Amino acid sequence: MYSSLSSELSMSFSWWRNFDYIFLFISLLMVYFSTRLTRVKIMKYLFWLSWGTLFFVILNEKTDLFQFSEYITYLAAIALSLLHLLNLKHCK
């Protein structure tokens, strides 16, 4: 009984580990399309900077090359979200 429960938990855990890559791919597409449509030039650079930071931090989390605080991940994700909201305001 315990071995089947353990294998079920490990399968669900492995699925969640790959969820970061799905999120990175979807956010890459959203940043790409947002930078194509925005009129504010500095916003294009900020979009790519925040996505690049998020990409680096998530990959670093998987490989454990450097020790970073998890707050950097939150800051990059919040910055990306705020940039999308600001871009909506400027695109109208």
C-alpha angles and dihedrals in degrees: 000000000000094000093055091048090049093051092048091051093048091050092052091045092052090052091054091049090062093047090086091063092051090050091049092051094049092046090049090056092047093049091047094053093041093053091049092055103038121100096199107090097200089054090061090058092045091051092053093042093052093044091047090050091049091047093050094046094048092047090047089052089056095046101032094220096144134020110242131166114251088235089078089063091050092047093051093048092047091048090052091049093048091049090054090051092048090047090054089054094050096044094061 
